[in-house]
Structures are given as C-alpha cells and as structure tokens.
Amino acid sequence: MLAAWTRATLAEQLDRLGLAPSVDSLVHASMRAVGWVDGGPAALLGALQDVLGPAATVVVPAQTTQYSTSSTTHRAMTAGLDAAARRALLSALPPFDPARTPSAGMGIFAEYVRTRPAARRSAHPTSSFAALGPAAEELTAVHPRECHLGESSPLGALARRGAQVLLLGVGFDKATAFHLAEYRLTPRRRVYYSKVHPANTWEPYPGIVLDASDFAAIGAAMRDADWVRSGQVGAGVSVTFPMAPAVEFARTWMLRMRVLI
C-alpha cells in the first residue's frame, strides 16, 4: 500500500514550490491529482495555512453554474426534457443561497473550505467565491450580479490586495484569474438568467461573454516567466504565480491573439 501524504510533507512541498507566506491565495485544487492525503482536505488546508501563516486568507471558487440557464451544467440538467418538465424542474430548483447552496464541480477541497464555520462566501448566484482567513469578509462582501469575475468581484479584490494563485494538481485551463483580463479588454456583453434568493424567481441581469477556451494556451505561453513557479505537491504537478502580472500577461495575450467582436 502506498503511504499517504501528510500535512507536514504537503507543507514542505508547498514551501519548496514557492508559495509566498502572508499573501492571500486563490487556490484551485484537485484532491484526486494530489493523491491520498492522511486527513483529506483538512490536512491540505492545514498545510496551506502552515505555509501562508495567519495573515493570509485562502480563497476558493464556489461556483454554481447550474443557476445559469446558458451554462453547460444547466443544459445537461435539462437535456431531453419537454417544455412542461423543464418548467417543473426550474420551478422546483431552490434559489441560490450563499449560506446553504453547495458548490458544483469545484472539487472536495473547495467545498471543504466553503463549509468551514468561519468561512465567508460572496453572493453571486453562479460565480461565487468562499474565503477563510482575516480578509474573508472584505474579499467576499461585494459581488454584484452584473460582475461575475471582474473588478467588482472577489477576483478584483484579490488583485488589488496583491494575491497569488495556486493551481494544485490542475492546469491553467482552471485559472479563473484570467477572466479578470477579459474585463480589462472591450468585452462583448450579454444577458444571463439565474434563480435568486429570496425572490425565488429566474431573473435577468447583464454580464460579459466569458471564454476560458484559450486559458491553457495562455498558461503555456506564460509558464516560462520568472515569476511562475512549478513543482510537485503530493502526486500532482502544481503551479503558483502572483495574480497581478498574470492577469496583465493574459490581457496582453488576448489583445494579440483573440479576435474581438
């Protein structure tokens, strides 16, 4: 039987990776990629806190894309239903509630952080973040519906606080921070529909067209920057980088490589 990774060994690897202490950290993690951890997500969170120290806040995505009628998750949920069955399903779906609605597809580590008693969560019905640490309230207090992942979201707040990003066993395609770069271009706009609390109705709100299809290519181009650090954490290949230069790199890359309409 393979030995489990421990809190101590994970902390040692995170330190060797270059995770900076006392810096707020946006963490995207795959426990499956990390491997068997003695203590599970609690041990991983402990290892992060050991390296980051008490001054840093850990932030994770807590998204609920089933609450956007145009999302892949929502379309899969309603696939094959006739109009009456679809209306019944959408009517029965509880409205998004930041205090109670589980995240979807974000992994067990993100959900573990979200459910800690001291954690705070932003109020966006599809693109919320959960935070644990001294700046948790500040980072999650403002998240208007019309700003999924822009300057008025927790991503914008993290960038202003000089945060770092940790991709723990996941690729650059999961780097939500790159979406902030999209808001700094001239983005196309569209309308979203989500079921919101406490109104319990599906309501429209404006937003921009979000596109993560080229995030892996952006990461591949960015990987050689001297501020990007790569290494192994548990069994997973991991990367850490400061958010501000990464967002600027992504913005410049998008300007050069995307066709803006």
Number of C-alpha atoms within 10 A of each C-alpha: 3 5 8 14 20 18 21 14 16 24 24 16 18 26 18 14 19 17 23 19 17 15 21 28 27 28 21 24 26 20 21 14 16 21 16 16 21 14 14 18 20 16 18 25 20 16 22 23 19 18 20 22 16 13 13 22 22 23 31 24 28 27 22 22 20 23 24 20 18 14 15 11 17 16 13 10 15 17 10 10 12 9 10 8 12 15 12 11 14 18 14 10 13 16 20 22 15 21 13 9 14 16 23 17 14 18 17 17 19 27 20 15 23 26 16 13 8 13 20 25 25 25 23 26 26 24 22 24 28 29 30 24 19 16 18 23 17 14 27 24 15 16 26 16 22 17 20 24 28 22 18 15 26 30 27 18 19 26 19 12 15 14 23 22 25 23 22 24 22 20 18 22 17 16 21 19 24 27 20 24 24 23 19 14 13 11 15 13 11 11 13 21 17 23 24 21 15 10 9 15 16 18 12 14 14 14 18 19 13 16 10 15 9 17 21 15 14 23 20 13 13 18 16 11 12 8 14 18 18 18 17 17 24 24 16 19 16 25 24 23 24 21 24 20 16 23 20 15 19 24 21 16 17 19 15 10 11 10 7 11 6
